[in-house]
Amino acid sequence: MQLVRGLHNLKPEHRECAVTIGNFDGVHHGHQALLSLLAKKAGELKAPACLMSFDPLPHEYFLKDRPAPRLTSARERYTSIMELDQSLRPDMLLILRFDDALAQLTAEEFVARVLVDALAVRAVVVGDDFRFGKGRSGDYDFLKTAGDKYGFEVLALATHSVDNMRVSSTGIRHALLEDRLHDAERMLGRPYRICGRVAHGDKRGRTIGFPTANIRLKRPALPLSGVYTVTLCSPELGDVPGIANIGRRPTVDGARDQLEVHLFDFEKDIYGMNICVSFHHKIRDEKKFESFELLKQQIELDCVQARELHETMNN
């Protein structure tokens, strides 16, 4: 899969493609169904399959002062797509910068400039609730009319559901914010996870007997906060059970969101390693403790509960 950033980096071989358009935040079951339909149509047309997405996400652009949580960073979105079965992977991931210029394009201008002039699309595959263009004025019916005008096919995929739950990135965010991790897992097709590089922290955990791996969080807002049972995953280490705190760390007056993971029965040096942390159960909310001794006592209790939950999950 080729990664192309911006229309100015398109090459002749990228044109005359079949394209699907969306945020693809989380790359959940619904997204995978779209990619399956895209692959099928691209195969019929013998055309390249293109996934068009945006960075920042449109809702982040419009809510600059009140950033909404996102499920995946740009890197995680790319990695999640690459991890899909090869039959679902598009030939190209096209990332457009969502800025003032793009936000001001009307639906007609988006079709003419992006889909027709830049990509010369032969087919467009979208969800039945897809909206685009200034004021969200473009929809499936608009695309169908535009397709008749410019000569491309338009296919819509009906809403995808799992266990009678409509699958959407918004629904997954709400499930995580409401501590319904199992619902989020069913919609995603896997436990919710955060990936990143292990960085050096202030090493306060070591002083109370609970060393942590600190993962930098490159996103404006998070859908999780508190203490969770987790599994650290990496090709080098396999799966390692542990417990994590995600949030501002009020006991030490933390100023930014941070993910800290304490791994059970683990002593390897993993600084600089890229890892993923999968979340399973929420144990409690973040809390400010009056002393490090009280924090240590609570972490001891949290670890006992987390070990029990891991044991139950694996039996």
Steps between C-alpha positions, in 0.01 A plus 500: 500500500640837396463798733437823308477831686316768307361523148827655380676166557265298280654324200341389174471140625283620790230636270192320367456330837216375714490703821340493842500811717487544875682553828558127558568580865544162668475293178202316652269230359301757299816638341612151412166432329552816292850388405365160398245662267771733367731207424222317320410800282866584427553140392203512265629821343865388506569835667717602797318505835544827690407585858474879542520635853591819684739643755402665721161334509219738400347506850841600639520787252154631590547453876845656533429642847319186621690207347290186479660165583636298213545123501823484300792724419596540134771235543261259673243541223764410240622204709145371555434503126828321430406230753178416314476195279670571170169465318370808686806722469466779241777571252529856624429695819452864397517746790368851438574779745167624635557875504311820421528444124357147514231595753374776270454275195135450411384148423508582126852644527623195692366267233638705212844584642582195710307205359494595132798728427753353745397132512286442189299257712315211342306403813425646844409274794349665810284425801131582469541783755799660324504882491757732342558853377445837666204480733494121452277562199623201297356152556445172315226645277721797410783260411267290283399810303864607470595151388246516220645838397867407512484130420584314822309236697381558856440218748363540853543250783216464748566564867709221650385353833650258752270343762233759411747784557556745215874502440656845476807682627271732698329200660835350596616830651182520706540139615854570619403827670219312678737216605325246274827349380337171397257681268790693348689173449206339320465796264875519433548126466783513757572669833549875479870580495744789500837468332814706536866517592614432856664817630692592813274641770567653840551147646287572808344155469833336573524681834183326625571161347291530183720589200301606196543520124395847383341535156479837327146585391488689170135602486303800626257310724447146630190281537638333816599620846582303812656169599458191278611142458706488182714280281818637347554359152803508273665263251810483721325442834176327408214570743586619852222560758499810713315799635492854363411852603394740229437866577655802668644329814342741753714380793811646333311796345550372146441757227437273201336167421735207536480123479701311763510120497624274780572149371467196724809284559698689237850652520618558142618839373250616237590870468464618141293197397174542306225312681121478518294496819161323487239599760274236660331615824473829684594473867439857618511868411808713555526640852729744676666347807633703790830312509711258299449242775123509450553481123725197547239325715231561236723375218565181697124444523455587132768247400334222701169572326667526159677165541168337594329651197781383271473150644122497449538630143750226411297211646 
